[in-house]
Amino acid sequence: MSRSASSRANRRGEPPPSPEPLPSPAVDSHTHFDIAVGGEDREPTDAEVDEAIAAAVAVGVPRLVQVGVDVASSRWSAALADRHPNVLAAVALHPNEAGAGGATEAALAEIDRLAALPRVRAVGETGLDRYRTGPEGWAAQEASFRAHIDIAKRHGVALVIHDRDAHDEVLRVLDDEGAPEHTVFHCFSGDAGFARACIERGHVLSFAGTVTFSSAGALREAAALTPLDQLLVETDAPFLTPVPLRGRPNSARLVPHTVRALAEVTGTDLEQLCGVLTATAERVFGPWG
């Protein structure tokens, strides 16, 4: 999706206040500072991004993964991670970008080049989207997904998956290709049965603000059965703002709302959960320092 379309859809209302800080550091494993902090037709300044990162650090979120969705945002993500010690990067062509013809040989070659950089620790978000892309784009999506899996495996980095209305197809492709050692289902959206299928394969499930929605009972069941060492948390900012702030812009500093919800859902002490989330993130993405 384009930066302008994303911004129009999600930069609405006044930014909400920061939550109470977490008792121990946690991680936002998937965020989009370029969209969340920038405007509809501009990239944010370094000062604006640094301010947003500082706000996340102030509530106990000192580790963040900035995620690209096309060549331009992937380059931007890699550059941010290179200059900022709190940030690691993921680079990829989003499946909707691929379905629209964006996964050209040149674009995939650039993702391959970026994936070799020392602070790029994941290839993503890639995967399949059967919601926004129609059947005419599915073959291109799958070809791009397979290419991204290969890039992640060759560079020894994690794979971050976007899966929308494509659970069985995503697992089919992963099983065909052989998943990388660390495979993360970003913004996990399946039920308990799909969660079990992913967990059995050793994949990591990352939960966003959707787990706080009143309609998300099946998602909370999935989170409750996920082993803590296969669990991550994210904002996907500026999308998926958690309750009680739905309808207002999301940001990395709001991830404590989702961490607290996951502590309740999993029956885990909040401080213990923060420690496990950090350990899992460092296992998947490597050290931030």
HUBELGI-V365667 format. One record per residue. RES is the residue in three letters. PSI is psi in degrees with one decimal (999 if undefined). OMEGA is omega in whole degrees, -180 to 180 (NA if undefined). Layout:
res=RES psi=PSI omega=OMEGA
res=RES psi=PSI omega=OMEGA
//
This chain:
res=MET psi=154.9 omega=-179
res=SER psi=157.2 omega=177
res=ARG psi=-41.1 omega=-176
res=SER psi=-42.9 omega=180
res=ALA psi=-41.2 omega=179
res=SER psi=-42.6 omega=-177
res=SER psi=-43.3 omega=-180
res=ARG psi=-35.8 omega=-175
res=ALA psi=-19.3 omega=-168
res=ASN psi=-9.7 omega=178
res=ARG psi=73.8 omega=-175
res=ARG psi=140.7 omega=179
res=GLY psi=172.3 omega=178
res=GLU psi=143.2 omega=177
res=PRO psi=134.3 omega=-180
res=PRO psi=164.3 omega=178
res=PRO psi=158.5 omega=176
res=SER psi=145.9 omega=178
res=PRO psi=173.6 omega=173
res=GLU psi=136.7 omega=-179
res=PRO psi=149.6 omega=175
res=LEU psi=154.4 omega=-179
res=PRO psi=-14.7 omega=-179
res=SER psi=150.8 omega=-176
res=PRO psi=143.2 omega=175
res=ALA psi=-170.1 omega=-172
res=VAL psi=139.0 omega=165
res=ASP psi=105.0 omega=-171
res=SER psi=1.4 omega=-179
res=HIS psi=107.7 omega=179
res=THR psi=162.6 omega=-178
res=HIS psi=82.3 omega=-178
res=PHE psi=-34.1 omega=-178
res=ASP psi=-35.9 omega=179
res=ILE psi=-44.1 omega=-174
res=ALA psi=-33.4 omega=-176
res=VAL psi=-32.5 omega=-180
res=GLY psi=175.7 omega=178
res=GLY psi=-171.5 omega=-178
res=GLU psi=-30.4 omega=-175
res=ASP psi=26.6 omega=-179
res=ARG psi=153.8 omega=170
res=GLU psi=149.5 omega=178
res=PRO psi=156.4 omega=175
res=THR psi=161.0 omega=176
res=ASP psi=-39.9 omega=-178
res=ALA psi=-40.2 omega=179
res=GLU psi=-42.2 omega=179
res=VAL psi=-42.9 omega=179
res=ASP psi=-37.2 omega=178
res=GLU psi=-41.1 omega=179
res=ALA psi=-38.8 omega=177
res=ILE psi=-42.6 omega=179
res=ALA psi=-36.4 omega=178
res=ALA psi=-36.9 omega=176
res=ALA psi=-43.7 omega=178
res=VAL psi=-37.8 omega=-177
res=ALA psi=-23.5 omega=179
res=VAL psi=14.1 omega=175
res=GLY psi=27.2 omega=179
res=VAL psi=77.6 omega=-176
res=PRO psi=-4.2 omega=-179
res=ARG psi=129.1 omega=-175
res=LEU psi=148.7 omega=174
res=VAL psi=115.0 omega=178
res=GLN psi=128.5 omega=-168
res=VAL psi=132.3 omega=177
res=GLY psi=155.8 omega=-180
res=VAL psi=-6.1 omega=176
res=ASP psi=-176.3 omega=-177
res=VAL psi=-46.4 omega=-177
res=ALA psi=-47.9 omega=-178
res=SER psi=-28.0 omega=176
res=SER psi=-41.6 omega=175
res=ARG psi=-42.9 omega=180
res=TRP psi=-42.2 omega=-180
res=SER psi=-44.4 omega=179
res=ALA psi=-38.9 omega=180
res=ALA psi=-39.9 omega=178
res=LEU psi=-46.1 omega=180
res=ALA psi=-34.9 omega=-179
res=ASP psi=-33.9 omega=-176
res=ARG psi=-14.7 omega=-173
res=HIS psi=119.0 omega=-175
res=PRO psi=-17.4 omega=180
res=ASN psi=-5.4 omega=-169
res=VAL psi=135.4 omega=164
res=LEU psi=164.0 omega=-174
res=ALA psi=152.5 omega=168
res=ALA psi=142.2 omega=-176
res=VAL psi=141.6 omega=-180
res=ALA psi=173.3 omega=168
res=LEU psi=116.6 omega=-180
res=HIS psi=146.4 omega=-179
res=PRO psi=-31.8 omega=177
res=ASN psi=-32.1 omega=172
res=GLU psi=-44.0 omega=179
res=ALA psi=-42.4 omega=-179
res=GLY psi=-22.9 omega=178
res=ALA psi=7.1 omega=177
res=GLY psi=9.7 omega=-175
res=GLY psi=-11.0 omega=-177
res=ALA psi=61.9 omega=179
res=THR psi=167.6 omega=178
res=GLU psi=-41.2 omega=-180
res=ALA psi=-40.3 omega=-180
res=ALA psi=-43.8 omega=179
res=LEU psi=-35.7 omega=177
res=ALA psi=-36.5 omega=178
res=GLU psi=-39.1 omega=175
res=ILE psi=-40.8 omega=177
res=ASP psi=-44.1 omega=179
res=ARG psi=-46.5 omega=-178
res=LEU psi=-36.0 omega=-178
res=ALA psi=-17.2 omega=179
res=ALA psi=-10.5 omega=-177
res=LEU psi=146.2 omega=-170
res=PRO psi=-30.4 omega=-179
res=ARG psi=11.4 omega=167
res=VAL psi=112.8 omega=-171
res=ARG psi=5.8 omega=179
res=ALA psi=153.6 omega=169
res=VAL psi=116.4 omega=-178
res=GLY psi=158.2 omega=15
res=GLU psi=129.6 omega=178
res=THR psi=171.2 omega=180
res=GLY psi=-142.7 omega=-177
res=LEU psi=141.5 omega=179
res=ASP psi=107.9 omega=180
res=ARG psi=6.8 omega=-179
res=TYR psi=-54.2 omega=-177
res=ARG psi=-21.1 omega=179
res=THR psi=128.0 omega=179
res=GLY psi=174.1 omega=-176
res=PRO psi=-27.3 omega=-179
res=GLU psi=-18.7 omega=-179
res=GLY psi=1.3 omega=-173
res=TRP psi=-39.5 omega=-180
res=ALA psi=-40.9 omega=179
res=ALA psi=-38.9 omega=176
res=GLN psi=-47.8 omega=-176
res=GLU psi=-40.1 omega=178
res=ALA psi=-41.3 omega=178
res=SER psi=-42.9 omega=179
res=PHE psi=-47.1 omega=-180
res=ARG psi=-39.4 omega=178
res=ALA psi=-40.1 omega=179
res=HIS psi=-37.7 omega=176
res=ILE psi=-44.2 omega=179
res=ASP psi=-42.9 omega=179
res=ILE psi=-45.8 omega=-179
res=ALA psi=-43.2 omega=-178
res=LYS psi=-40.5 omega=-180
res=ARG psi=-32.7 omega=-179
res=HIS psi=-4.1 omega=177
res=GLY psi=35.8 omega=179
res=VAL psi=169.3 omega=-179
res=ALA psi=160.3 omega=174
res=LEU psi=127.4 omega=180
res=VAL psi=118.9 omega=-169
res=ILE psi=131.9 omega=167
res=HIS psi=118.2 omega=-178
res=ASP psi=107.3 omega=177
res=ARG psi=116.2 omega=-180
res=ASP psi=35.8 omega=-176
res=ALA psi=32.9 omega=-173
res=HIS psi=-55.9 omega=-176
res=ASP psi=-38.1 omega=-179
res=GLU psi=-39.1 omega=179
res=VAL psi=-46.1 omega=179
res=LEU psi=-36.6 omega=178
res=ARG psi=-46.9 omega=-179
res=VAL psi=-43.4 omega=178
res=LEU psi=-42.8 omega=179
res=ASP psi=-38.1 omega=179
res=ASP psi=-47.4 omega=-173
res=GLU psi=-26.2 omega=-170
res=GLY psi=111.6 omega=-175
res=ALA psi=148.6 omega=170
res=PRO psi=162.9 omega=-179
res=GLU psi=-42.1 omega=-180
res=HIS psi=111.1 omega=-179
res=THR psi=123.3 omega=-174
res=VAL psi=126.9 omega=171
res=PHE psi=97.5 omega=-180
res=HIS psi=139.6 omega=180
res=CYS psi=59.4 omega=-176
res=PHE psi=133.4 omega=-173
res=SER psi=11.8 omega=-177
res=GLY psi=178.7 omega=177
res=ASP psi=-171.1 omega=-177
res=ALA psi=-38.3 omega=-180
res=GLY psi=-44.0 omega=178
res=PHE psi=-37.4 omega=177
res=ALA psi=-44.0 omega=180
res=ARG psi=-41.4 omega=179
res=ALA psi=-39.7 omega=178
res=CYS psi=-43.9 omega=-179
res=ILE psi=-42.6 omega=180
res=GLU psi=-29.0 omega=179
res=ARG psi=-1.8 omega=179
res=GLY psi=10.9 omega=-178
res=HIS psi=159.9 omega=-180
res=VAL psi=136.9 omega=-179
res=LEU psi=123.6 omega=-179
res=SER psi=124.5 omega=-176
res=PHE psi=135.7 omega=-180
res=ALA psi=-168.4 omega=-178
res=GLY psi=-18.2 omega=178
res=THR psi=-27.2 omega=-179
res=VAL psi=-16.1 omega=179
res=THR psi=-9.1 omega=-175
res=PHE psi=143.6 omega=-178
res=SER psi=-27.9 omega=-178
res=SER psi=0.8 omega=-169
res=ALA psi=41.4 omega=179
res=GLY psi=-42.7 omega=180
res=ALA psi=-35.2 omega=178
res=LEU psi=-39.1 omega=178
res=ARG psi=-34.9 omega=174
res=GLU psi=-41.3 omega=178
res=ALA psi=-43.3 omega=180
res=ALA psi=-37.9 omega=-177
res=ALA psi=-30.3 omega=-178
res=LEU psi=-2.5 omega=-179
res=THR psi=124.9 omega=175
res=PRO psi=141.9 omega=-175
res=LEU psi=-31.2 omega=-179
res=ASP psi=6.0 omega=172
res=GLN psi=28.1 omega=-174
res=LEU psi=133.7 omega=171
res=LEU psi=167.9 omega=178
res=VAL psi=150.3 omega=-177
res=GLU psi=166.8 omega=170
res=THR psi=-36.0 omega=-166
res=ASP psi=30.7 omega=-178
res=ALA psi=138.5 omega=14
res=PRO psi=15.8 omega=-177
res=PHE psi=166.9 omega=164
res=LEU psi=45.9 omega=180
res=THR psi=131.2 omega=-176
res=PRO psi=158.4 omega=168
res=VAL psi=136.4 omega=15
res=PRO psi=26.5 omega=-171
res=LEU psi=15.5 omega=-179
res=ARG psi=141.6 omega=-179
res=GLY psi=-3.2 omega=177
res=ARG psi=160.5 omega=-174
res=PRO psi=136.5 omega=177
res=ASN psi=156.2 omega=177
res=SER psi=163.4 omega=-177
res=ALA psi=-30.0 omega=-178
res=ARG psi=-8.3 omega=-180
res=LEU psi=-0.9 omega=-179
res=VAL psi=-26.7 omega=177
res=PRO psi=-29.4 omega=177
res=HIS psi=-43.2 omega=-179
res=THR psi=-36.3 omega=176
res=VAL psi=-44.1 omega=180
res=ARG psi=-38.7 omega=177
res=ALA psi=-41.8 omega=180
res=LEU psi=-34.8 omega=176
res=ALA psi=-42.2 omega=179
res=GLU psi=-44.8 omega=-177
res=VAL psi=-40.2 omega=-177
res=THR psi=-7.5 omega=-178
res=GLY psi=34.4 omega=-176
res=THR psi=140.0 omega=173
res=ASP psi=136.0 omega=-173
res=LEU psi=-46.5 omega=-179
res=GLU psi=-39.5 omega=177
res=GLN psi=-42.7 omega=-180
res=LEU psi=-41.4 omega=177
res=CYS psi=-43.9 omega=180
res=GLY psi=-40.7 omega=180
res=VAL psi=-41.5 omega=178
res=LEU psi=-40.5 omega=178
res=THR psi=-43.6 omega=-180
res=ALA psi=-41.3 omega=179
res=THR psi=-43.2 omega=179
res=ALA psi=-40.9 omega=-179
res=GLU psi=-30.5 omega=175
res=ARG psi=-40.3 omega=-176
res=VAL psi=-46.3 omega=-172
res=PHE psi=-11.1 omega=-177
res=GLY psi=176.4 omega=-176
res=PRO psi=147.5 omega=176
res=TRP psi=-31.5 omega=-176
res=GLY psi=999 omega=NA
//
